Amino acid sequence: MTAADPQPALESGGWRLLAASQRGRAHVSRNQPNQDAWLAASRLDGGLVLAAADGAGSARHSQIGSRIAVATVVNTLTGSQVPTDADGARSLVIHALKTARRVLGAEARRRGHSVRDYASTLLMCLVTEKAVTALQLGDGALVVHDGTALTRLARPPTARFAGETVFLTSPEALDAVRIDCIPADGVTGIALLTDGLEPVATSLGNGDPFEPFFAPLFAFAEGAADDALQASRSASLQGLLASDRVTSRTHDDTTLLLAARSLPG
Amino acid sequence: MWLCVLPLSHTLGRVSELDLVQLAENPDPRAPCLLLLDTSASMGGEPIRALNEGLTLLKDDLMSDELARRRVELAVVTFGAGGVRTAQDFITVEDWQPETLSAGGSTPLGEALSSGLELLRERKDMYRRAGLQYFRPWVFLITDGEPTDSFEEAARMARLADSERGLAFFVVGVDRANLERLSEIAPPGRPPVKLKGLQFAEMFLWLSQSQQRISHSRVGDQLARPPVGWSEVTS
C-alpha cells in the first residue's frame, strides 16, 4: 500500500487476523459439538479484542458457556475507553471476566440449568496502540511475538495433574486467573490457542512456545493483506487444524487465533 | 482452439506455506492405574478364571484406543498364596502381558494396599524426574472376603490421598465380600461397590472406558461415571 491508497475504515492498527476452530476427533466420534468458541473484533481506535474459550467436556452445555464467555468479553472490551495505565488495563480485563461470569449465571438461571453446565476456560487479549493486555483462566496459551522472540503471557499456575484445569464457573476462578500487560511497542504477532493445540504448539514440560510452530504461522497471517486473503488464509488454517498430522496428535477441539502486523523501520 | 495457461504462481500456490509449520514433539502424559487383586483361596475356580479373562479383556479394550494404549500404565499387586506379590510393576498397556493368576492362601489386603501405594509413589517420582505429565492415578482394589492382616493404616493413607484428590480409590467386593469391612476401607465419598455375580468382564470394560476418557487430555472436575451395569444396587 502506498500513501495514496485509501485506508480501510477500520484498519485495526494494521493487524491482520486469521482464525480457525476445529471439532476434535473425540467429539466427532461421540457426536458432540465443538466446545471451543472464539470471537475477535476491531476497536474504533484501531485496537483489537481477541477471545477464545474451551468448554469443559464434562459440562452438559459447555458449548453454550464458551460462546457466551467470548461474546461477553468482546462486547465489554470493544467499546471500552482506552485504559490509561497498566492498573486500569488489568481492572478492565478482570471486569470483562466478572461480567462473563455474571452473564453465564444469569443465562443458566434463565434456562433452568446449573451454571456448572456452562464450565469453560477463557483467554482474552485487549490490544490498543500502547499496550497488549492478556488474561488467561484455565488451560490454553497466549503467545506474543516481537519479531525475534516468543513469550507466553498470563501463564496459568501449574496444574497438579495432566488434564486438570480451572473454569470460569469454578469457585477458585478469581484466584487462578493470570494477567499480563506489556507495551504494544515491537509486538508483531499475538496468538491465542486452546489446550487442544498445546501438545503441538508448546513444550509441555515447561510450557514454552515452540518457535517452529509459531514463526511460519505469524508470517502467514502477516501476509493476509486484505479481507479476501484473511478469509482464504483462515480457511487454510482450518485445513491445518483438520489435517491428519494435527488430529493424529490431539483428539481435542483445537482453536487458533493469529493477529500479525508488520512494523515500519 | 485456445490455450489455457495457468500462471506459475497458481501451481506454486499448491505448496502451502502452512507446510512449513512444524509440530512440537512431546512425550505422552501417563495415566497410572494400580490394580490390587485378591487371589486368596476363596477366589479359586470360577472367580479367578473370570478375573483372568477380565484382565485380558482390559488389555484388549485399552489397546483398541490409540491414545490410551500409549498413555495408560498398569501395575498389578496380588494378595493370596505367597502373601503380597507385585505381579506387574507399572508398564504401558502396549507392553503389558497379563499373567494368568492362580488362587490360594489368605488375604493380606493391608500389606497389598501398602505395597501398591509405595509402587505408585515411586512411579510418580520417576515421572517427575523424567519431566513427564501424568493424570490423577487410579487405585482399584478387588477382594472377595475380608482382610486377614491389619489394614487400618494403609486404608487411612489411601482414604486421605483420595480426599486430597491425589488419587482416586475404588473398592470392589466380590461374592461373599464383607461389605461392612470394605466400607471401613473405601473413601466415604465413594463407598465399596458389590460386583454383580462374577461380571469381571463388564467391570474391566468399564475401567477401560474410564481410563480411555481420562487419558484423552482434559477431564477437569469430572467425576468417575457411576459403576452401572456390573454392580449390584445395595439399599
Boltz contact constraints between the chains, C-beta under 6 A:
constraints:
  - contact:
      token1: [A, 26]
      token2: [B, 216]
      max_distance: 6.0
  - contact:
      token1: [A, 56]
      token2: [B, 220]
      max_distance: 6.0
  - contact:
      token1: [A, 58]
      token2: [B, 220]
      max_distance: 6.0
  - contact:
      token1: [A, 58]
      token2: [B, 222]
      max_distance: 6.0
  - contact:
      token1: [A, 161]
      token2: [B, 135]
      max_distance: 6.0
  - contact:
      token1: [A, 161]
      token2: [B, 136]
      max_distance: 6.0
  - contact:
      token1: [A, 162]
      token2: [B, 29]
      max_distance: 6.0
  - contact:
      token1: [A, 162]
      token2: [B, 133]
      max_distance: 6.0
  - contact:
      token1: [A, 162]
      token2: [B, 134]
      max_distance: 6.0
  - contact:
      token1: [A, 162]
      token2: [B, 135]
      max_distance: 6.0
  - contact:
      token1: [A, 163]
      token2: [B, 135]
      max_distance: 6.0
  - contact:
      token1: [A, 163]
      token2: [B, 217]
      max_distance: 6.0
  - contact:
      token1: [A, 163]
      token2: [B, 218]
      max_distance: 6.0
  - contact:
      token1: [A, 163]
      token2: [B, 219]
      max_distance: 6.0
  - contact:
      token1: [A, 165]
      token2: [B, 220]
      max_distance: 6.0
  - contact:
      token1: [A, 199]
      token2: [B, 26]
      max_distance: 6.0
  - contact:
      token1: [A, 200]
      token2: [B, 23]
      max_distance: 6.0
  - contact:
      token1: [A, 200]
      token2: [B, 24]
      max_distance: 6.0
  - contact:
      token1: [A, 203]
      token2: [B, 24]
      max_distance: 6.0
  - contact:
      token1: [A, 204]
      token2: [B, 26]
      max_distance: 6.0
  - contact:
      token1: [A, 205]
      token2: [B, 131]
      max_distance: 6.0
  - contact:
      token1: [A, 210]
      token2: [B, 24]
      max_distance: 6.0
  - contact:
      token1: [A, 212]
      token2: [B, 22]
      max_distance: 6.0
  - contact:
      token1: [A, 213]
      token2: [B, 21]
      max_distance: 6.0
  - contact:
      token1: [A, 213]
      token2: [B, 22]
      max_distance: 6.0
  - contact:
      token1: [A, 216]
      token2: [B, 20]
      max_distance: 6.0
  - contact:
      token1: [A, 216]
      token2: [B, 21]
      max_distance: 6.0
  - contact:
      token1: [A, 217]
      token2: [B, 21]
      max_distance: 6.0
  - contact:
      token1: [A, 220]
      token2: [B, 17]
      max_distance: 6.0
  - contact:
      token1: [A, 236]
      token2: [B, 18]
      max_distance: 6.0
  - contact:
      token1: [A, 240]
      token2: [B, 18]
      max_distance: 6.0
  - contact:
      token1: [A, 251]
      token2: [B, 216]
      max_distance: 6.0
  - contact:
      token1: [A, 252]
      token2: [B, 217]
      max_distance: 6.0
